[in-house]
């Protein structure tokens, strides 16, 4: 079983295990004879893979929302900084540099 600390979610890990096991069973097929249980393993693998893809899409959507929020916060900080007149920003930077040099 995948390490739970590295899994997207417990359900994702469960589906990964199911898909892995089913694909291993599918890999043992003998196309010269009927093996309905092996064909069912292929269906099980497809279902597990579909579930994992759905979970990945959900994780991607959540990440995209978080990235947009982070970018919006960055934009707000930049807008606030640019709202300060350039001369005032430069004077503040010079004072900060002088203050840093005065410390031991």
SEDREN-482097 format. One record per atom (N, C-alpha, C, O): residue in one letter; chain; x negated, y, z negated. Coordinates in Angstrom, 1 decimal. Atoms other than C-alpha are relative to their C-alpha. Layout:
BEGIN
node residu A chaine A xx X yy Y zz Z
...
# end
This chain:
BEGIN
node residu X chaine A xx -0.8 yy -1.2 zz 0.0
node residu X chaine A xx 0.0 yy 0.0 zz 0.0
node residu X chaine A xx -0.9 yy 1.2 zz 0.0
node residu X chaine A xx -1.9 yy 1.3 zz -0.7
node residu X chaine A xx 0.8 yy -1.2 zz 0.0
node residu X chaine A xx -1.3 yy 3.5 zz 0.8
node residu X chaine A xx 0.0 yy 0.6 zz -1.4
node residu X chaine A xx 0.9 yy 0.4 zz -2.3
node residu X chaine A xx 0.2 yy -0.6 zz 1.3
node residu X chaine A xx -2.5 yy 5.5 zz -2.2
node residu X chaine A xx 1.1 yy 1.1 zz -0.1
node residu X chaine A xx 1.2 yy 2.0 zz 0.7
node residu X chaine A xx -1.1 yy -1.0 zz 0.2
node residu X chaine A xx 0.5 yy 7.5 zz -3.6
node residu X chaine A xx -0.5 yy 1.4 zz 0.0
node residu X chaine A xx 0.2 yy 2.3 zz 0.3
node residu X chaine A xx 0.5 yy -1.3 zz 0.1
node residu X chaine A xx -1.7 yy 10.5 zz -4.2
node residu X chaine A xx -0.3 yy 0.6 zz 1.4
node residu X chaine A xx -0.4 yy 1.9 zz 1.5
node residu X chaine A xx 0.3 yy -0.5 zz -1.3
node residu X chaine A xx -2.4 yy 10.8 zz -0.5
node residu X chaine A xx 1.2 yy -0.1 zz 1.0
node residu X chaine A xx 1.1 yy 0.3 zz 2.1
node residu X chaine A xx -1.2 yy 0.2 zz -0.8
node residu X chaine A xx 1.1 yy 10.1 zz 0.8
node residu X chaine A xx 0.8 yy 1.3 zz 0.0
node residu X chaine A xx 0.8 yy 2.1 zz -0.9
node residu X chaine A xx -0.9 yy -1.1 zz -0.1
node residu X chaine A xx 3.5 yy 12.7 zz 2.1
node residu X chaine A xx 1.1 yy -0.1 zz -1.0
node residu X chaine A xx 1.5 yy 0.9 zz -1.6
node residu X chaine A xx -1.0 yy 0.2 zz 1.0
node residu X chaine A xx 6.1 yy 11.2 zz -0.1
node residu X chaine A xx 0.1 yy -1.5 zz -0.3
node residu X chaine A xx -0.5 yy -2.3 zz 0.5
node residu X chaine A xx -0.1 yy 1.5 zz 0.2
node residu X chaine A xx 6.9 yy 7.8 zz -1.7
node residu X chaine A xx 0.8 yy -0.7 zz 1.1
node residu X chaine A xx 0.4 yy -1.8 zz 1.5
node residu X chaine A xx -0.8 yy 0.6 zz -1.1
node residu X chaine A xx 9.5 yy 7.2 zz 1.0
node residu X chaine A xx -0.9 yy -0.2 zz 1.3
node residu X chaine A xx -0.8 yy -1.2 zz 2.0
node residu X chaine A xx 0.9 yy 0.1 zz -1.2
node residu X chaine A xx 6.9 yy 7.9 zz 3.7
node residu X chaine A xx -1.0 yy -1.2 zz -0.2
node residu X chaine A xx -1.2 yy -1.9 zz 0.8
node residu X chaine A xx 0.9 yy 1.2 zz 0.3
node residu X chaine A xx 4.5 yy 5.4 zz 2.0
node residu X chaine A xx 0.7 yy -1.3 zz 0.2
node residu X chaine A xx 0.1 yy -2.2 zz 0.8
node residu X chaine A xx -0.8 yy 1.2 zz -0.2
node residu X chaine A xx 7.2 yy 2.8 zz 1.9
node residu X chaine A xx 0.2 yy -0.3 zz 1.4
node residu X chaine A xx 0.0 yy -1.5 zz 1.8
node residu X chaine A xx -0.3 yy 0.3 zz -1.4
node residu X chaine A xx 8.0 yy 3.2 zz 5.5
node residu X chaine A xx -1.3 yy -0.4 zz 0.7
node residu X chaine A xx -1.3 yy -1.2 zz 1.7
node residu X chaine A xx 1.3 yy 0.4 zz -0.6
node residu X chaine A xx 4.2 yy 3.0 zz 6.4
node residu X chaine A xx -0.3 yy -1.4 zz -0.3
node residu X chaine A xx -0.8 yy -2.1 zz 0.6
node residu X chaine A xx 0.2 yy 1.4 zz 0.3
node residu X chaine A xx 4.0 yy -0.3 zz 4.6
node residu X chaine A xx 0.9 yy -0.9 zz 0.8
node residu X chaine A xx 0.5 yy -1.9 zz 1.4
node residu X chaine A xx -0.9 yy 0.8 zz -0.8
node residu X chaine A xx 7.1 yy -1.6 zz 6.3
node residu X chaine A xx -0.4 yy -0.1 zz 1.4
node residu X chaine A xx -0.4 yy -1.1 zz 2.0
node residu X chaine A xx 0.4 yy 0.0 zz -1.4
node residu X chaine A xx 5.9 yy -0.5 zz 9.7
node residu X chaine A xx -1.3 yy -0.9 zz 0.2
node residu X chaine A xx -1.4 yy -1.6 zz 1.2
node residu X chaine A xx 1.3 yy 0.7 zz -0.1
node residu X chaine A xx 2.4 yy -2.0 zz 9.1
node residu X chaine A xx 0.3 yy -1.5 zz 0.0
node residu X chaine A xx -0.2 yy -2.3 zz 0.8
node residu X chaine A xx -0.4 yy 1.5 zz 0.1
node residu X chaine A xx 3.9 yy -5.4 zz 8.0
node residu X chaine A xx 0.7 yy -0.4 zz 1.2
node residu X chaine A xx 0.4 yy -1.5 zz 1.8
node residu X chaine A xx -0.8 yy 0.4 zz -1.2
node residu X chaine A xx 6.4 yy -5.5 zz 10.9
node residu X chaine A xx -0.9 yy 0.0 zz 1.2
node residu X chaine A xx -0.7 yy -0.9 zz 2.0
node residu X chaine A xx 0.9 yy 0.0 zz -1.2
node residu X chaine A xx 3.7 yy -4.6 zz 13.5
node residu X chaine A xx -0.9 yy -1.2 zz -0.1
node residu X chaine A xx -1.2 yy -1.8 zz 0.9
node residu X chaine A xx 0.8 yy 1.2 zz 0.1
node residu X chaine A xx 1.5 yy -7.3 zz 12.1
node residu X chaine A xx 0.7 yy -1.3 zz 0.4
node residu X chaine A xx 0.2 yy -2.1 zz 1.1
node residu X chaine A xx -0.8 yy 1.1 zz -0.4
node residu X chaine A xx 4.3 yy -9.8 zz 12.5
node residu X chaine A xx 0.2 yy 0.0 zz 1.5
node residu X chaine A xx 0.2 yy -1.0 zz 2.2
node residu X chaine A xx -0.2 yy -0.1 zz -1.4
node residu X chaine A xx 5.0 yy -8.5 zz 16.0
node residu X chaine A xx -1.2 yy -0.4 zz 0.8
node residu X chaine A xx -1.2 yy -1.0 zz 1.9
node residu X chaine A xx 1.3 yy 0.4 zz -0.6
node residu X chaine A xx 1.3 yy -9.0 zz 16.9
node residu X chaine A xx -0.2 yy -1.5 zz 0.1
node residu X chaine A xx -1.0 yy -1.9 zz 0.9
node residu X chaine A xx 0.2 yy 1.4 zz -0.1
node residu X chaine A xx 1.7 yy -12.7 zz 16.3
node residu X chaine A xx 1.0 yy -0.7 zz 0.9
node residu X chaine A xx 1.0 yy -1.9 zz 1.0
node residu X chaine A xx -1.0 yy 0.6 zz -0.9
node residu X chaine A xx 4.4 yy -13.2 zz 18.9
node residu X chaine A xx -0.6 yy -0.9 zz 1.0
node residu X chaine A xx -1.7 yy -0.8 zz 1.4
node residu X chaine A xx 0.4 yy 0.9 zz -1.1
node residu X chaine A xx 4.3 yy -16.0 zz 21.4
node residu X chaine A xx 1.1 yy 0.2 zz 1.0
node residu X chaine A xx 2.2 yy -0.3 zz 0.8
node residu X chaine A xx -1.0 yy -0.3 zz -1.0
node residu X chaine A xx 6.1 yy -14.8 zz 24.5
node residu X chaine A xx 0.5 yy -1.2 zz 0.8
node residu X chaine A xx 1.4 yy -1.1 zz 1.6
node residu X chaine A xx -0.5 yy 1.2 zz -0.7
node residu X chaine A xx 6.5 yy -18.4 zz 25.7
node residu X chaine A xx 1.1 yy -0.7 zz -0.7
node residu X chaine A xx 1.7 yy -1.6 zz -0.1
node residu X chaine A xx -1.2 yy 0.6 zz 0.7
node residu X chaine A xx 9.2 yy -19.2 zz 23.2
node residu X chaine A xx 0.8 yy 1.1 zz -0.7
node residu X chaine A xx 0.4 yy 2.2 zz -1.0
node residu X chaine A xx -0.9 yy -0.9 zz 0.7
node residu X chaine A xx 12.1 yy -17.6 zz 21.5
node residu X chaine A xx -0.4 yy 0.2 zz -1.5
node residu X chaine A xx -0.6 yy -0.8 zz -2.2
node residu X chaine A xx 0.4 yy -0.3 zz 1.4
node residu X chaine A xx 11.2 yy -15.9 zz 18.2
node residu X chaine A xx 0.9 yy 1.2 zz -0.5
node residu X chaine A xx 0.3 yy 2.3 zz -0.5
node residu X chaine A xx -0.9 yy -1.1 zz 0.3
node residu X chaine A xx 14.2 yy -13.8 zz 17.1
node residu X chaine A xx -0.5 yy 0.8 zz -1.2
node residu X chaine A xx -0.3 yy 2.0 zz -1.3
node residu X chaine A xx 0.5 yy -0.7 zz 1.2
node residu X chaine A xx 12.6 yy -13.0 zz 13.7
node residu X chaine A xx -1.2 yy 0.9 zz 0.4
node residu X chaine A xx -1.4 yy 1.9 zz -0.3
node residu X chaine A xx 1.1 yy -0.9 zz -0.4
node residu X chaine A xx 9.5 yy -11.6 zz 15.5
node residu X chaine A xx 0.6 yy 1.2 zz 0.8
node residu X chaine A xx 0.1 yy 2.3 zz 0.6
node residu X chaine A xx -0.7 yy -1.1 zz -0.7
node residu X chaine A xx 11.8 yy -9.5 zz 17.8
node residu X chaine A xx 0.6 yy 0.9 zz -1.1
node residu X chaine A xx 0.6 yy 2.1 zz -0.9
node residu X chaine A xx -0.6 yy -0.8 zz 1.1
node residu X chaine A xx 13.6 yy -8.3 zz 14.6
node residu X chaine A xx -1.1 yy 0.8 zz -0.7
node residu X chaine A xx -0.9 yy 2.0 zz -1.1
node residu X chaine A xx 1.2 yy -0.7 zz 0.6
node residu X chaine A xx 10.1 yy -7.3 zz 13.2
node residu X chaine A xx -0.3 yy 1.2 zz 0.9
node residu X chaine A xx -0.6 yy 2.3 zz 0.3
node residu X chaine A xx 0.2 yy -1.1 zz -0.9
node residu X chaine A xx 9.7 yy -5.1 zz 16.3
node residu X chaine A xx 1.0 yy 1.1 zz -0.3
node residu X chaine A xx 0.7 yy 2.3 zz -0.3
node residu X chaine A xx -1.1 yy -1.0 zz 0.4
node residu X chaine A xx 13.1 yy -3.4 zz 15.5
node residu X chaine A xx -0.3 yy 0.7 zz -1.3
node residu X chaine A xx -0.1 yy 1.9 zz -1.4
node residu X chaine A xx 0.3 yy -0.5 zz 1.3
node residu X chaine A xx 12.1 yy -3.0 zz 11.9
node residu X chaine A xx -1.2 yy 1.1 zz 0.1
node residu X chaine A xx -1.1 yy 2.1 zz -0.5
node residu X chaine A xx 1.1 yy -1.0 zz -0.2
node residu X chaine A xx 8.8 yy -1.3 zz 13.0
node residu X chaine A xx 0.4 yy 1.3 zz 0.6
node residu X chaine A xx 0.0 yy 2.3 zz 0.2
node residu X chaine A xx -0.5 yy -1.2 zz -0.7
node residu X chaine A xx 10.6 yy 1.0 zz 15.3
node residu X chaine A xx 0.8 yy 0.9 zz -1.0
node residu X chaine A xx 0.6 yy 2.1 zz -1.0
node residu X chaine A xx -0.7 yy -0.7 zz 1.0
node residu X chaine A xx 13.0 yy 2.0 zz 12.5
node residu X chaine A xx -0.8 yy 0.7 zz -1.0
node residu X chaine A xx -0.6 yy 1.9 zz -1.3
node residu X chaine A xx 0.9 yy -0.6 zz 0.9
node residu X chaine A xx 10.2 yy 2.6 zz 10.1
node residu X chaine A xx -0.8 yy 1.2 zz 0.6
node residu X chaine A xx -0.9 yy 2.2 zz -0.1
node residu X chaine A xx 0.7 yy -1.1 zz -0.7
node residu X chaine A xx 8.3 yy 4.7 zz 12.6
node residu X chaine A xx 0.9 yy 1.2 zz 0.2
node residu X chaine A xx 0.4 yy 2.3 zz 0.0
node residu X chaine A xx -1.0 yy -1.1 zz -0.2
node residu X chaine A xx 11.4 yy 6.7 zz 13.4
node residu X chaine A xx 0.2 yy 0.8 zz -1.3
node residu X chaine A xx 0.2 yy 2.0 zz -1.3
node residu X chaine A xx -0.2 yy -0.6 zz 1.3
node residu X chaine A xx 11.9 yy 7.4 zz 9.7
node residu X chaine A xx -1.3 yy 0.9 zz -0.4
node residu X chaine A xx -1.1 yy 1.9 zz -0.9
node residu X chaine A xx 1.2 yy -0.8 zz 0.3
node residu X chaine A xx 8.2 yy 8.5 zz 9.3
node residu X chaine A xx -0.1 yy 1.2 zz 0.9
node residu X chaine A xx -0.5 yy 2.3 zz 0.4
node residu X chaine A xx 0.0 yy -1.2 zz -0.9
node residu X chaine A xx 8.5 yy 10.8 zz 12.3
node residu X chaine A xx 1.0 yy 1.1 zz -0.5
node residu X chaine A xx 0.6 yy 2.2 zz -0.5
node residu X chaine A xx -1.0 yy -1.0 zz 0.6
node residu X chaine A xx 11.6 yy 12.4 zz 10.8
node residu X chaine A xx -0.6 yy 0.7 zz -1.2
node residu X chaine A xx -0.4 yy 1.9 zz -1.4
node residu X chaine A xx 0.6 yy -0.7 zz 1.2
node residu X chaine A xx 9.8 yy 13.0 zz 7.5
node residu X chaine A xx -1.2 yy 0.9 zz 0.4
node residu X chaine A xx -1.3 yy 2.0 zz -0.2
node residu X chaine A xx 1.0 yy -0.9 zz -0.5
node residu X chaine A xx 6.8 yy 14.4 zz 9.4
node residu X chaine A xx 0.5 yy 1.3 zz 0.5
node residu X chaine A xx 0.0 yy 2.4 zz 0.3
node residu X chaine A xx -0.7 yy -1.2 zz -0.5
node residu X chaine A xx 9.1 yy 16.8 zz 11.2
node residu X chaine A xx 0.5 yy 0.9 zz -1.1
node residu X chaine A xx 0.3 yy 2.2 zz -1.0
node residu X chaine A xx -0.4 yy -0.8 zz 1.2
node residu X chaine A xx 10.6 yy 17.9 zz 7.9
node residu X chaine A xx -1.1 yy 0.7 zz -0.7
node residu X chaine A xx -1.0 yy 1.9 zz -1.1
node residu X chaine A xx 1.2 yy -0.5 zz 0.7
node residu X chaine A xx 7.2 yy 18.4 zz 6.4
node residu X chaine A xx -0.6 yy 1.2 zz 0.9
node residu X chaine A xx -1.0 yy 2.2 zz 0.3
node residu X chaine A xx 0.5 yy -1.0 zz -0.9
node residu X chaine A xx 6.1 yy 20.4 zz 9.5
node residu X chaine A xx 0.9 yy 1.3 zz -0.1
node residu X chaine A xx 0.3 yy 2.4 zz -0.2
node residu X chaine A xx -0.9 yy -1.2 zz 0.1
node residu X chaine A xx 9.2 yy 22.7 zz 9.2
node residu X chaine A xx -0.3 yy 0.7 zz -1.3
node residu X chaine A xx -0.3 yy 1.9 zz -1.3
node residu X chaine A xx 0.3 yy -0.6 zz 1.3
node residu X chaine A xx 8.5 yy 23.3 zz 5.5
node residu X chaine A xx -1.3 yy 0.8 zz 0.1
node residu X chaine A xx -1.4 yy 1.9 zz -0.5
node residu X chaine A xx 1.3 yy -0.6 zz -0.1
node residu X chaine A xx 4.9 yy 24.1 zz 6.2
node residu X chaine A xx 0.1 yy 1.3 zz 0.9
node residu X chaine A xx -0.5 yy 2.3 zz 0.5
node residu X chaine A xx -0.1 yy -1.2 zz -0.8
node residu X chaine A xx 5.8 yy 26.5 zz 9.0
node residu X chaine A xx 0.7 yy 1.2 zz -0.7
node residu X chaine A xx 0.3 yy 2.3 zz -0.6
node residu X chaine A xx -0.7 yy -1.0 zz 0.8
node residu X chaine A xx 8.2 yy 28.3 zz 6.6
node residu X chaine A xx -1.0 yy 0.6 zz -1.0
node residu X chaine A xx -1.0 yy 1.9 zz -1.2
node residu X chaine A xx 1.0 yy -0.5 zz 1.0
node residu X chaine A xx 5.4 yy 28.6 zz 4.0
node residu X chaine A xx -1.0 yy 0.8 zz 0.7
node residu X chaine A xx -1.4 yy 1.9 zz 0.1
node residu X chaine A xx 1.0 yy -0.8 zz -0.7
node residu X chaine A xx 2.9 yy 29.8 zz 6.6
node residu X chaine A xx 0.6 yy 1.4 zz 0.3
node residu X chaine A xx -0.1 yy 2.4 zz 0.2
node residu X chaine A xx -0.6 yy -1.3 zz -0.3
node residu X chaine A xx 5.4 yy 32.5 zz 7.7
node residu X chaine A xx 0.1 yy 0.9 zz -1.2
node residu X chaine A xx -0.2 yy 2.1 zz -1.1
node residu X chaine A xx -0.1 yy -0.8 zz 1.3
node residu X chaine A xx 5.9 yy 33.6 zz 4.1
node residu X chaine A xx -1.3 yy 0.5 zz -0.4
node residu X chaine A xx -1.5 yy 1.7 zz -0.8
node residu X chaine A xx 1.3 yy -0.5 zz 0.4
node residu X chaine A xx 2.2 yy 33.8 zz 3.5
node residu X chaine A xx -0.5 yy 1.1 zz 1.0
node residu X chaine A xx -1.1 yy 2.0 zz 0.5
node residu X chaine A xx 0.3 yy -1.0 zz -0.9
node residu X chaine A xx 1.7 yy 35.7 zz 6.7
node residu X chaine A xx 0.7 yy 1.3 zz -0.3
node residu X chaine A xx 0.1 yy 2.4 zz -0.1
node residu X chaine A xx -0.7 yy -1.2 zz 0.3
node residu X chaine A xx 4.4 yy 38.1 zz 5.7
node residu X chaine A xx -0.6 yy 0.8 zz -1.2
node residu X chaine A xx -0.7 yy 2.0 zz -1.2
node residu X chaine A xx 0.6 yy -0.6 zz 1.2
node residu X chaine A xx 2.7 yy 38.7 zz 2.3
node residu X chaine A xx -1.3 yy 0.7 zz 0.5
node residu X chaine A xx -1.6 yy 1.8 zz 0.0
node residu X chaine A xx 1.2 yy -0.6 zz -0.5
node residu X chaine A xx -0.6 yy 39.3 zz 4.1
node residu X chaine A xx 0.3 yy 1.3 zz 0.8
node residu X chaine A xx -0.4 yy 2.3 zz 0.6
node residu X chaine A xx -0.4 yy -1.2 zz -0.8
node residu X chaine A xx 1.1 yy 41.8 zz 6.5
node residu X chaine A xx 0.4 yy 1.1 zz -1.0
node residu X chaine A xx 0.1 yy 2.3 zz -0.8
node residu X chaine A xx -0.4 yy -1.0 zz 0.9
node residu X chaine A xx 2.6 yy 43.6 zz 3.5
node residu X chaine A xx -1.2 yy 0.6 zz -0.7
node residu X chaine A xx -1.2 yy 1.8 zz -0.9
node residu X chaine A xx 1.2 yy -0.5 zz 0.6
node residu X chaine A xx -0.8 yy 43.9 zz 1.8
node residu X chaine A xx -0.8 yy 0.9 zz 1.0
node residu X chaine A xx -1.2 yy 2.0 zz 0.6
node residu X chaine A xx 0.7 yy -0.9 zz -1.0
node residu X chaine A xx -2.3 yy 45.3 zz 5.0
node residu X chaine A xx 0.7 yy 1.3 zz 0.2
node residu X chaine A xx 0.1 yy 2.3 zz 0.3
node residu X chaine A xx -0.8 yy -1.2 zz -0.2
node residu X chaine A xx 0.6 yy 47.7 zz 5.5
node residu X chaine A xx -0.3 yy 1.0 zz -1.2
node residu X chaine A xx -0.4 yy 2.2 zz -1.0
node residu X chaine A xx 0.2 yy -0.9 zz 1.2
node residu X chaine A xx 0.1 yy 49.0 zz 1.9
node residu X chaine A xx -1.4 yy 0.6 zz 0.1
node residu X chaine A xx -1.5 yy 1.8 zz -0.3
node residu X chaine A xx 1.3 yy -0.6 zz -0.1
node residu X chaine A xx -3.6 yy 49.4 zz 2.5
node residu X chaine A xx -0.1 yy 1.1 zz 1.0
node residu X chaine A xx -0.7 yy 2.1 zz 0.8
node residu X chaine A xx 0.0 yy -1.0 zz -1.1
node residu X chaine A xx -3.1 yy 51.2 zz 5.8
node residu X chaine A xx 0.8 yy 1.3 zz -0.3
node residu X chaine A xx 0.6 yy 2.3 zz 0.3
node residu X chaine A xx -0.8 yy -1.1 zz 0.4
node residu X chaine A xx -0.6 yy 53.5 zz 4.1
node residu X chaine A xx -0.9 yy 1.0 zz -0.8
node residu X chaine A xx -0.5 yy 2.2 zz -0.9
node residu X chaine A xx 0.9 yy -0.9 zz 0.8
node residu X chaine A xx -3.5 yy 55.0 zz 2.0
node residu X chaine A xx -0.8 yy 0.7 zz 1.1
node residu X chaine A xx -1.4 yy 0.0 zz 1.9
node residu X chaine A xx 0.9 yy -0.7 zz -0.9
node residu X chaine A xx -5.3 yy 57.7 zz 3.9
node residu X chaine A xx -1.4 yy -0.5 zz 0.1
node residu X chaine A xx -1.9 yy -0.9 zz -1.0
node residu X chaine A xx 1.3 yy 0.5 zz -0.2
node residu X chaine A xx -8.6 yy 56.7 zz 5.3
node residu X chaine A xx -1.1 yy 0.6 zz -0.9
node residu X chaine A xx -1.9 yy -0.1 zz -1.5
node residu X chaine A xx 1.0 yy -0.6 zz 0.9
node residu X chaine A xx -10.6 yy 59.2 zz 3.3
node residu X chaine A xx 0.1 yy -0.5 zz -1.4
node residu X chaine A xx -0.9 yy -0.7 zz -2.1
node residu X chaine A xx -0.2 yy 0.5 zz 1.4
node residu X chaine A xx -9.0 yy 58.0 zz 0.1
node residu X chaine A xx -0.5 yy -1.4 zz -0.1
node residu X chaine A xx -1.1 yy -1.8 zz -1.2
node residu X chaine A xx 0.5 yy 1.4 zz 0.0
node residu X chaine A xx -9.8 yy 54.4 zz 1.0
node residu X chaine A xx -1.5 yy -0.1 zz -0.1
node residu X chaine A xx -2.1 yy -0.8 zz -0.8
node residu X chaine A xx 1.5 yy 0.0 zz -0.1
node residu X chaine A xx -13.4 yy 55.2 zz 1.8
node residu X chaine A xx -0.6 yy 0.5 zz -1.4
node residu X chaine A xx -1.6 yy 0.0 zz -1.8
node residu X chaine A xx 0.5 yy -0.5 zz 1.2
node residu X chaine A xx -13.8 yy 57.2 zz -1.4
node residu X chaine A xx 0.1 yy -1.1 zz -1.1
node residu X chaine A xx -0.7 yy -1.2 zz -2.0
node residu X chaine A xx -0.2 yy 1.1 zz 0.9
node residu X chaine A xx -12.4 yy 54.3 zz -3.4
node residu X chaine A xx -1.0 yy -1.1 zz 0.1
node residu X chaine A xx -1.5 yy -1.7 zz -0.8
node residu X chaine A xx 1.1 yy 1.0 zz -0.3
node residu X chaine A xx -14.8 yy 51.9 zz -1.7
node residu X chaine A xx -1.3 yy 0.5 zz -0.5
node residu X chaine A xx -2.1 yy -0.3 zz -1.1
node residu X chaine A xx 1.3 yy -0.6 zz 0.4
node residu X chaine A xx -17.8 yy 54.2 zz -2.4
node residu X chaine A xx -0.1 yy -0.1 zz -1.5
node residu X chaine A xx -1.1 yy -0.4 zz -2.1
node residu X chaine A xx 0.0 yy 0.0 zz 1.5
node residu X chaine A xx -16.8 yy 54.5 zz -6.1
node residu X chaine A xx -0.1 yy -1.5 zz -0.5
node residu X chaine A xx -0.8 yy -1.7 zz -1.5
node residu X chaine A xx 0.1 yy 1.4 zz 0.5
node residu X chaine A xx -16.4 yy 50.7 zz -6.4
node residu X chaine A xx -1.5 yy -0.5 zz 0.2
node residu X chaine A xx -2.0 yy -1.3 zz -0.6
node residu X chaine A xx 1.4 yy 0.4 zz -0.2
node residu X chaine A xx -19.9 yy 50.2 zz -4.9
node residu X chaine A xx -0.9 yy 0.7 zz -1.0
node residu X chaine A xx -1.8 yy 0.0 zz -1.5
node residu X chaine A xx 0.8 yy -0.7 zz 1.0
node residu X chaine A xx -21.4 yy 52.8 zz -7.2
node residu X chaine A xx 0.2 yy -0.7 zz -1.4
node residu X chaine A xx -0.7 yy -0.9 zz -2.1
node residu X chaine A xx -0.3 yy 0.7 zz 1.3
node residu X chaine A xx -19.6 yy 51.1 zz -10.2
node residu X chaine A xx -0.7 yy -1.3 zz -0.1
node residu X chaine A xx -1.1 yy -1.8 zz -1.1
node residu X chaine A xx 0.7 yy 1.4 zz 0.0
node residu X chaine A xx -21.0 yy 47.7 zz -9.2
node residu X chaine A xx -1.5 yy 0.1 zz -0.2
node residu X chaine A xx -2.1 yy -0.7 zz -0.8
node residu X chaine A xx 1.5 yy -0.2 zz 0.2
node residu X chaine A xx -24.5 yy 49.1 zz -9.0
node residu X chaine A xx -0.4 yy 0.4 zz -1.3
node residu X chaine A xx -1.5 yy 0.2 zz -1.8
node residu X chaine A xx 0.3 yy -0.5 zz 1.3
node residu X chaine A xx -24.3 yy 50.7 zz -12.4
node residu X chaine A xx 0.0 yy -1.1 zz -1.1
node residu X chaine A xx -0.5 yy -1.0 zz -2.2
node residu X chaine A xx -0.1 yy 1.1 zz 1.0
node residu X chaine A xx -23.6 yy 47.3 zz -14.1
node residu X chaine A xx -1.3 yy -0.8 zz 0.0
node residu X chaine A xx -2.0 yy -0.9 zz 1.0
node residu X chaine A xx 1.3 yy 0.7 zz 0.0
node residu X chaine A xx -26.6 yy 45.2 zz -15.3
node residu X chaine A xx 0.1 yy -1.3 zz 0.8
node residu X chaine A xx -0.9 yy -2.0 zz 0.9
# end
